[in-house]
Amino acid sequence: MPIPTYQELMTPILNLASDGAVRTLSDYEELVVQQFKLTEEERSQMLDSGRQRRLRNRVNWAISDLTRSGLMDRTGRGVTLITEQGRRELGDNPGPITRASLKKYPEFTQKDKQSERDRTEQTRDPTTEKETPDELLESNYTLVRHKLAQDIIEQVMKATPIFFEKLVVDLLVAMGYGGSRKDAGETVGQSGDGGIDGVIKEDRLGLDLVLVQAKRYTDAVVGRPAVQAFVGSLEGERARKGVFITTSSFSKDAQAYVKSIGTRVVLIDGEQLAEYMIDFGVGVTDVVSYHVKRVDIGYFGEE
């Protein structure tokens, strides 16, 4: 079954806490896994950022809202237990606990009244909200990043072949290849055919070489023959590794081919090219930064 939303976890977690046992976040997560019979794959599923497991995030937010409303209480380092108000809630409320139902508690509404989160909720139904605030933040960030990647490729296609050569050199250097910008520029960008071909150092010492080829296409898929010809040229350049970059995409045959050979060849399509440019700060600039922080339980546990 799919991982329950954080609102769907509120009632089960409060029921689990009703035995009065003192539990940690990890304890509740384990009990949720057992109760909902979640698979190891579901349990290991990560948020888009790859920094936290989705289940842990949802359990944490469910407990957070239950605690803010006074139904649970934190008694120590990550330790929570049910309160008398929580017991009354289980006895008086036959339906599921949601953020909407928690608004009857002053503790919950007062802490949330002035937040942008509440103002946003005036335009949506909180009972149907499935994602945690962390998930909403990441999903919106993913959409913004996807749009940025599209804009990058659009600008690349408008640029001149010479500029495209410079772009690839800048990216490879930013990724740690080619030694200095000057070294990489001397060995890359020699074909003059609208793409680039050349040899760069894998490291600053030049202990190994990487052959680079790039084709600037709009919608032409790079097939196996083009990749096979590229692999054949590696030996002539005394290179054991290669990077083939295109602004379009590679055919399935081309992708299968590079997996079947002993030579190390990396295929970078337009989507991946844009992603690397974003990750390594090539052709993009920061507009605004949000630093998402969480409580350092270890700090508050110090004597």
MARLUMKOL-802712 format. One record per residue (C-alpha): residue number from 1; residue in one letter; x, y, z. Coordinates in nm, 3 decimals. Layout:
{seq->NUM, type->A, east->X, north->Y, up->Z}
...
***
This chain:
{seq->1, type->M, east->0.000, north->0.000, up->0.000}
{seq->2, type->P, east->0.118, north->0.361, up->-0.048}
{seq->3, type->I, east->0.277, north->0.543, up->0.243}
{seq->4, type->P, east->0.001, north->0.707, up->0.450}
{seq->5, type->T, east->-0.009, north->1.087, up->0.440}
{seq->6, type->Y, east->0.101, north->1.266, up->0.752}
{seq->7, type->Q, east->-0.261, north->1.350, up->0.836}
{seq->8, type->E, east->-0.359, north->0.985, up->0.797}
{seq->9, type->L, east->-0.088, north->0.900, up->1.051}
{seq->10, type->M, east->-0.219, north->1.129, up->1.327}
{seq->11, type->T, east->-0.494, north->0.901, up->1.459}
{seq->12, type->P, east->-0.288, north->0.577, up->1.442}
{seq->13, type->I, east->0.006, north->0.742, up->1.617}
{seq->14, type->L, east->-0.213, north->0.883, up->1.895}
{seq->15, type->N, east->-0.375, north->0.539, up->1.934}
{seq->16, type->L, east->-0.030, north->0.380, up->1.961}
{seq->17, type->A, east->0.061, north->0.636, up->2.228}
{seq->18, type->S, east->-0.253, north->0.559, up->2.430}
{seq->19, type->D, east->-0.079, north->0.274, up->2.614}
{seq->20, type->G, east->0.121, north->0.540, up->2.800}
{seq->21, type->A, east->0.459, north->0.412, up->2.687}
{seq->22, type->V, east->0.736, north->0.665, up->2.630}
{seq->23, type->R, east->0.860, north->0.637, up->2.271}
{seq->24, type->T, east->1.100, north->0.804, up->2.033}
{seq->25, type->L, east->1.036, north->0.906, up->1.673}
{seq->26, type->S, east->1.210, north->0.589, up->1.556}
{seq->27, type->D, east->0.983, north->0.378, up->1.778}
{seq->28, type->Y, east->0.670, north->0.528, up->1.621}
{seq->29, type->E, east->0.813, north->0.487, up->1.274}
{seq->30, type->E, east->0.872, north->0.117, up->1.338}
{seq->31, type->L, east->0.518, north->0.069, up->1.472}
{seq->32, type->V, east->0.372, north->0.249, up->1.168}
{seq->33, type->V, east->0.567, north->0.015, up->0.939}
{seq->34, type->Q, east->0.420, north->-0.285, up->1.117}
{seq->35, type->Q, east->0.064, north->-0.151, up->1.136}
{seq->36, type->F, east->0.044, north->-0.051, up->0.770}
{seq->37, type->K, east->0.255, north->-0.345, up->0.652}
{seq->38, type->L, east->0.487, north->-0.118, up->0.456}
{seq->39, type->T, east->0.748, north->-0.281, up->0.236}
{seq->40, type->E, east->1.120, north->-0.219, up->0.271}
{seq->41, type->E, east->1.106, north->-0.021, up->-0.053}
{seq->42, type->E, east->0.828, north->0.202, up->0.083}
{seq->43, type->R, east->1.012, north->0.243, up->0.410}
{seq->44, type->S, east->1.334, north->0.343, up->0.231}
{seq->45, type->Q, east->1.170, north->0.590, up->-0.010}
{seq->46, type->M, east->1.347, north->0.926, up->0.006}
{seq->47, type->L, east->1.229, north->1.284, up->-0.039}
{seq->48, type->D, east->1.333, north->1.449, up->-0.364}
{seq->49, type->S, east->1.634, north->1.604, up->-0.191}
{seq->50, type->G, east->1.760, north->1.258, up->-0.091}
{seq->51, type->R, east->1.831, north->1.386, up->0.260}
{seq->52, type->Q, east->1.548, north->1.223, up->0.455}
{seq->53, type->R, east->1.320, north->0.923, up->0.426}
{seq->54, type->R, east->0.964, north->1.016, up->0.330}
{seq->55, type->L, east->0.809, north->0.800, up->0.604}
{seq->56, type->R, east->1.030, north->0.952, up->0.875}
{seq->57, type->N, east->0.935, north->1.300, up->0.754}
{seq->58, type->R, east->0.561, north->1.224, up->0.767}
{seq->59, type->V, east->0.577, north->1.058, up->1.109}
{seq->60, type->N, east->0.773, north->1.355, up->1.240}
{seq->61, type->W, east->0.519, north->1.609, up->1.109}
{seq->62, type->A, east->0.224, north->1.408, up->1.243}
{seq->63, type->I, east->0.381, north->1.401, up->1.590}
{seq->64, type->S, east->0.472, north->1.769, up->1.559}
{seq->65, type->D, east->0.110, north->1.873, up->1.496}
{seq->66, type->L, east->-0.018, north->1.643, up->1.771}
{seq->67, type->T, east->0.233, north->1.797, up->2.011}
{seq->68, type->R, east->0.153, north->2.155, up->1.910}
{seq->69, type->S, east->-0.216, north->2.090, up->1.980}
{seq->70, type->G, east->-0.141, north->1.951, up->2.327}
{seq->71, type->L, east->-0.243, north->1.589, up->2.247}
{seq->72, type->M, east->0.113, north->1.467, up->2.292}
{seq->73, type->D, east->0.407, north->1.600, up->2.487}
{seq->74, type->R, east->0.782, north->1.589, up->2.439}
{seq->75, type->T, east->0.948, north->1.480, up->2.761}
{seq->76, type->G, east->1.311, north->1.464, up->2.656}
{seq->77, type->R, east->1.547, north->1.417, up->2.365}
{seq->78, type->G, east->1.308, north->1.315, up->2.090}
{seq->79, type->V, east->1.081, north->1.136, up->2.338}
{seq->80, type->T, east->0.702, north->1.181, up->2.330}
{seq->81, type->L, east->0.399, north->1.043, up->2.512}
{seq->82, type->I, east->0.024, north->1.101, up->2.513}
{seq->83, type->T, east->-0.135, north->1.367, up->2.734}
{seq->84, type->E, east->-0.472, north->1.366, up->2.912}
{seq->85, type->Q, east->-0.602, north->1.596, up->2.640}
{seq->86, type->G, east->-0.489, north->1.337, up->2.387}
{seq->87, type->R, east->-0.681, north->1.063, up->2.567}
{seq->88, type->R, east->-0.995, north->1.277, up->2.568}
{seq->89, type->E, east->-0.955, north->1.338, up->2.196}
{seq->90, type->L, east->-0.952, north->0.964, up->2.128}
{seq->91, type->G, east->-1.262, north->0.917, up->2.340}
{seq->92, type->D, east->-1.461, north->1.214, up->2.214}
{seq->93, type->N, east->-1.370, north->1.217, up->1.845}
{seq->94, type->P, east->-1.483, north->0.908, up->1.651}
{seq->95, type->G, east->-1.349, north->1.040, up->1.321}
{seq->96, type->P, east->-0.994, north->1.077, up->1.198}
{seq->97, type->I, east->-0.774, north->1.351, up->1.342}
{seq->98, type->T, east->-0.676, north->1.613, up->1.083}
{seq->99, type->R, east->-0.524, north->1.959, up->1.084}
{seq->100, type->A, east->-0.876, north->2.094, up->1.047}
{seq->101, type->S, east->-0.999, north->1.912, up->1.359}
{seq->102, type->L, east->-0.694, north->2.026, up->1.556}
{seq->103, type->K, east->-0.790, north->2.391, up->1.502}
{seq->104, type->K, east->-1.038, north->2.362, up->1.788}
{seq->105, type->Y, east->-0.741, north->2.361, up->2.026}
{seq->106, type->P, east->-0.614, north->2.713, up->2.112}
{seq->107, type->E, east->-0.260, north->2.579, up->2.150}
{seq->108, type->F, east->-0.261, north->2.476, up->1.785}
{seq->109, type->T, east->-0.422, north->2.784, up->1.632}
{seq->110, type->Q, east->-0.228, north->3.038, up->1.837}
{seq->111, type->K, east->0.108, north->2.895, up->1.732}
{seq->112, type->D, east->0.004, north->2.888, up->1.369}
{seq->113, type->K, east->-0.217, north->3.196, up->1.338}
{seq->114, type->Q, east->0.034, north->3.442, up->1.197}
{seq->115, type->S, east->0.219, north->3.202, up->0.969}
{seq->116, type->E, east->0.213, north->3.212, up->0.592}
{seq->117, type->R, east->0.114, north->2.849, up->0.612}
{seq->118, type->D, east->-0.226, north->2.939, up->0.762}
{seq->119, type->R, east->-0.288, north->3.218, up->0.513}
{seq->120, type->T, east->-0.223, north->2.973, up->0.230}
{seq->121, type->E, east->-0.462, north->2.721, up->0.383}
{seq->122, type->Q, east->-0.750, north->2.963, up->0.345}
{seq->123, type->T, east->-0.750, north->2.872, up->-0.025}
{seq->124, type->R, east->-0.725, north->2.494, up->0.016}
{seq->125, type->D, east->-0.896, north->2.221, up->0.214}
{seq->126, type->P, east->-0.664, north->2.118, up->0.500}
{seq->127, type->T, east->-0.844, north->1.785, up->0.540}
{seq->128, type->T, east->-0.725, north->1.672, up->0.196}
{seq->129, type->E, east->-0.368, north->1.799, up->0.227}
{seq->130, type->K, east->-0.144, north->1.497, up->0.166}
{seq->131, type->E, east->0.207, north->1.637, up->0.163}
{seq->132, type->T, east->0.404, north->1.765, up->0.458}
{seq->133, type->P, east->0.540, north->2.121, up->0.440}
{seq->134, type->D, east->0.882, north->1.971, up->0.362}
{seq->135, type->E, east->0.736, north->1.773, up->0.072}
{seq->136, type->L, east->0.549, north->2.079, up->-0.060}
{seq->137, type->L, east->0.867, north->2.284, up->-0.047}
{seq->138, type->E, east->1.065, north->2.019, up->-0.232}
{seq->139, type->S, east->0.800, north->1.953, up->-0.496}
{seq->140, type->N, east->0.774, north->2.326, up->-0.572}
{seq->141, type->Y, east->1.153, north->2.350, up->-0.585}
{seq->142, type->T, east->1.157, north->2.059, up->-0.830}
{seq->143, type->L, east->0.909, north->2.240, up->-1.056}
{seq->144, type->V, east->1.119, north->2.559, up->-1.049}
{seq->145, type->R, east->1.434, north->2.361, up->-1.124}
{seq->146, type->H, east->1.267, north->2.177, up->-1.414}
{seq->147, type->K, east->1.158, north->2.509, up->-1.567}
{seq->148, type->L, east->1.511, north->2.646, up->-1.521}
{seq->149, type->A, east->1.656, north->2.342, up->-1.702}
{seq->150, type->Q, east->1.423, north->2.402, up->-1.995}
{seq->151, type->D, east->1.524, north->2.768, up->-2.010}
{seq->152, type->I, east->1.893, north->2.671, up->-2.005}
{seq->153, type->I, east->1.862, north->2.438, up->-2.305}
{seq->154, type->E, east->1.665, north->2.704, up->-2.491}
{seq->155, type->Q, east->1.949, north->2.953, up->-2.438}
{seq->156, type->V, east->2.212, north->2.694, up->-2.535}
{seq->157, type->M, east->2.034, north->2.632, up->-2.866}
{seq->158, type->K, east->2.032, north->3.007, up->-2.940}
{seq->159, type->A, east->2.405, north->3.041, up->-2.872}
{seq->160, type->T, east->2.680, north->3.017, up->-3.135}
{seq->161, type->P, east->2.893, north->2.702, up->-3.182}
{seq->162, type->I, east->3.192, north->2.887, up->-3.036}
{seq->163, type->F, east->2.994, north->2.977, up->-2.726}
{seq->164, type->F, east->2.879, north->2.615, up->-2.693}
{seq->165, type->E, east->3.245, north->2.508, up->-2.693}
{seq->166, type->K, east->3.315, north->2.757, up->-2.415}
{seq->167, type->L, east->3.012, north->2.635, up->-2.220}
{seq->168, type->V, east->3.127, north->2.273, up->-2.226}
{seq->169, type->V, east->3.480, north->2.369, up->-2.122}
{seq->170, type->D, east->3.345, north->2.580, up->-1.834}
{seq->171, type->L, east->3.125, north->2.291, up->-1.718}
{seq->172, type->L, east->3.402, north->2.030, up->-1.732}
{seq->173, type->V, east->3.639, north->2.255, up->-1.539}
{seq->174, type->A, east->3.368, north->2.332, up->-1.282}
{seq->175, type->M, east->3.322, north->1.956, up->-1.239}
{seq->176, type->G, east->3.694, north->1.915, up->-1.170}
{seq->177, type->Y, east->3.818, north->1.801, up->-1.512}
{seq->178, type->G, east->4.060, north->1.960, up->-1.757}
{seq->179, type->G, east->4.297, north->2.112, up->-1.504}
{seq->180, type->S, east->4.270, north->2.490, up->-1.541}
{seq->181, type->R, east->4.036, north->2.680, up->-1.773}
{seq->182, type->K, east->4.338, north->2.759, up->-1.992}
{seq->183, type->D, east->4.454, north->2.395, up->-2.010}
{seq->184, type->A, east->4.108, north->2.269, up->-2.102}
{seq->185, type->G, east->4.055, north->2.542, up->-2.360}
{seq->186, type->E, east->4.371, north->2.442, up->-2.544}
{seq->187, type->T, east->4.259, north->2.084, up->-2.599}
{seq->188, type->V, east->3.883, north->2.115, up->-2.642}
{seq->189, type->G, east->3.699, north->2.285, up->-2.927}
{seq->190, type->Q, east->3.891, north->2.189, up->-3.236}
{seq->191, type->S, east->3.634, north->2.040, up->-3.473}
{seq->192, type->G, east->3.447, north->2.349, up->-3.589}
{seq->193, type->D, east->3.146, north->2.140, up->-3.693}
{seq->194, type->G, east->2.892, north->2.295, up->-3.461}
{seq->195, type->G, east->2.984, north->2.051, up->-3.187}
{seq->196, type->I, east->3.316, north->2.003, up->-3.013}
{seq->197, type->D, east->3.574, north->1.727, up->-3.001}
{seq->198, type->G, east->3.888, north->1.716, up->-2.793}
{seq->199, type->V, east->4.088, north->1.557, up->-2.519}
{seq->200, type->I, east->4.102, north->1.686, up->-2.164}
{seq->201, type->K, east->4.287, north->1.579, up->-1.852}
{seq->202, type->E, east->4.087, north->1.378, up->-1.604}
{seq->203, type->D, east->4.279, north->1.551, up->-1.324}
{seq->204, type->R, east->4.517, north->1.841, up->-1.287}
{seq->205, type->L, east->4.822, north->1.616, up->-1.322}
{seq->206, type->G, east->4.701, north->1.467, up->-1.647}
{seq->207, type->L, east->4.745, north->1.108, up->-1.527}
{seq->208, type->D, east->4.454, north->1.003, up->-1.748}
{seq->209, type->L, east->4.280, north->1.153, up->-2.048}
{seq->210, type->V, east->3.910, north->1.185, up->-2.133}
{seq->211, type->L, east->3.792, north->1.224, up->-2.492}
{seq->212, type->V, east->3.501, north->1.467, up->-2.526}
{seq->213, type->Q, east->3.250, north->1.499, up->-2.804}
{seq->214, type->A, east->2.942, north->1.722, up->-2.806}
{seq->215, type->K, east->2.663, north->1.763, up->-3.058}
{seq->216, type->R, east->2.422, north->2.053, up->-3.045}
{seq->217, type->Y, east->2.094, north->1.915, up->-3.180}
{seq->218, type->T, east->1.737, north->2.034, up->-3.133}
{seq->219, type->D, east->1.544, north->1.709, up->-3.169}
{seq->220, type->A, east->1.776, north->1.467, up->-3.354}
{seq->221, type->V, east->1.832, north->1.160, up->-3.139}
{seq->222, type->V, east->2.194, north->1.045, up->-3.122}
{seq->223, type->G, east->2.198, north->0.681, up->-3.225}
{seq->224, type->R, east->2.433, north->0.390, up->-3.177}
{seq->225, type->P, east->2.639, north->0.452, up->-3.496}
{seq->226, type->A, east->2.749, north->0.798, up->-3.376}
{seq->227, type->V, east->2.836, north->0.668, up->-3.030}
{seq->228, type->Q, east->3.014, north->0.364, up->-3.177}
{seq->229, type->A, east->3.226, north->0.591, up->-3.397}
{seq->230, type->F, east->3.312, north->0.799, up->-3.090}
{seq->231, type->V, east->3.423, north->0.490, up->-2.899}
{seq->232, type->G, east->3.641, north->0.390, up->-3.194}
{seq->233, type->S, east->3.820, north->0.724, up->-3.179}
{seq->234, type->L, east->3.920, north->0.678, up->-2.815}
{seq->235, type->E, east->4.206, north->0.445, up->-2.900}
{seq->236, type->G, east->4.355, north->0.688, up->-3.151}
{seq->237, type->E, east->4.367, north->0.955, up->-2.881}
{seq->238, type->R, east->4.519, north->0.717, up->-2.623}
{seq->239, type->A, east->4.211, north->0.770, up->-2.405}
{seq->240, type->R, east->4.033, north->0.498, up->-2.211}
{seq->241, type->K, east->3.741, north->0.715, up->-2.110}
{seq->242, type->G, east->3.501, north->0.936, up->-2.297}
{seq->243, type->V, east->3.214, north->1.180, up->-2.250}
{seq->244, type->F, east->2.956, north->1.232, up->-2.524}
{seq->245, type->I, east->2.737, north->1.538, up->-2.470}
{seq->246, type->T, east->2.428, north->1.629, up->-2.669}
{seq->247, type->T, east->2.158, north->1.889, up->-2.627}
{seq->248, type->S, east->1.898, north->1.637, up->-2.746}
{seq->249, type->S, east->1.890, north->1.271, up->-2.635}
{seq->250, type->F, east->2.040, north->0.926, up->-2.696}
{seq->251, type->S, east->1.858, north->0.629, up->-2.844}
{seq->252, type->K, east->1.800, north->0.317, up->-2.634}
{seq->253, type->D, east->2.040, north->0.128, up->-2.861}
{seq->254, type->A, east->2.312, north->0.384, up->-2.793}
{seq->255, type->Q, east->2.256, north->0.362, up->-2.417}
{seq->256, type->A, east->2.259, north->-0.018, up->-2.426}
{seq->257, type->Y, east->2.577, north->-0.017, up->-2.635}
{seq->258, type->V, east->2.787, north->0.181, up->-2.387}
{seq->259, type->K, east->2.678, north->-0.055, up->-2.110}
{seq->260, type->S, east->2.797, north->-0.357, up->-2.308}
{seq->261, type->I, east->3.154, north->-0.241, up->-2.377}
{seq->262, type->G, east->3.460, north->-0.234, up->-2.155}
{seq->263, type->T, east->3.551, north->0.126, up->-2.235}
{seq->264, type->R, east->3.416, north->0.381, up->-1.990}
{seq->265, type->V, east->3.187, north->0.614, up->-2.184}
{seq->266, type->V, east->2.940, north->0.855, up->-2.022}
{seq->267, type->L, east->2.644, north->0.984, up->-2.222}
{seq->268, type->I, east->2.507, north->1.324, up->-2.118}
{seq->269, type->D, east->2.179, north->1.429, up->-2.281}
{seq->270, type->G, east->2.025, north->1.775, up->-2.283}
{seq->271, type->E, east->1.832, north->1.723, up->-1.961}
{seq->272, type->Q, east->2.140, north->1.600, up->-1.774}
{seq->273, type->L, east->2.353, north->1.878, up->-1.924}
{seq->274, type->A, east->2.114, north->2.138, up->-1.782}
{seq->275, type->E, east->2.110, north->1.960, up->-1.444}
{seq->276, type->Y, east->2.489, north->1.966, up->-1.426}
{seq->277, type->M, east->2.496, north->2.333, up->-1.521}
{seq->278, type->I, east->2.256, north->2.407, up->-1.234}
{seq->279, type->D, east->2.445, north->2.191, up->-0.984}
{seq->280, type->F, east->2.787, north->2.336, up->-1.071}
{seq->281, type->G, east->2.675, north->2.696, up->-1.119}
{seq->282, type->V, east->2.749, north->2.732, up->-1.490}
{seq->283, type->G, east->2.528, north->2.980, up->-1.676}
{seq->284, type->V, east->2.301, north->3.033, up->-1.375}
{seq->285, type->T, east->2.296, north->3.275, up->-1.085}
{seq->286, type->D, east->2.145, north->3.262, up->-0.737}
{seq->287, type->V, east->1.826, north->3.461, up->-0.694}
{seq->288, type->V, east->1.728, north->3.371, up->-0.338}
{seq->289, type->S, east->1.832, north->3.105, up->-0.088}
{seq->290, type->Y, east->1.620, north->2.932, up->0.175}
{seq->291, type->H, east->1.799, north->2.754, up->0.455}
{seq->292, type->V, east->1.565, north->2.490, up->0.600}
{seq->293, type->K, east->1.669, north->2.401, up->0.954}
{seq->294, type->R, east->1.547, north->2.164, up->1.221}
{seq->295, type->V, east->1.593, north->2.152, up->1.598}
{seq->296, type->D, east->1.928, north->2.008, up->1.711}
{seq->297, type->I, east->1.808, north->1.760, up->1.972}
{seq->298, type->G, east->2.167, north->1.690, up->2.076}
{seq->299, type->Y, east->2.218, north->2.054, up->2.174}
{seq->300, type->F, east->1.913, north->2.063, up->2.401}
{seq->301, type->G, east->2.017, north->1.733, up->2.556}
{seq->302, type->E, east->2.347, north->1.868, up->2.679}
{seq->303, type->E, east->2.387, north->1.926, up->3.050}
***
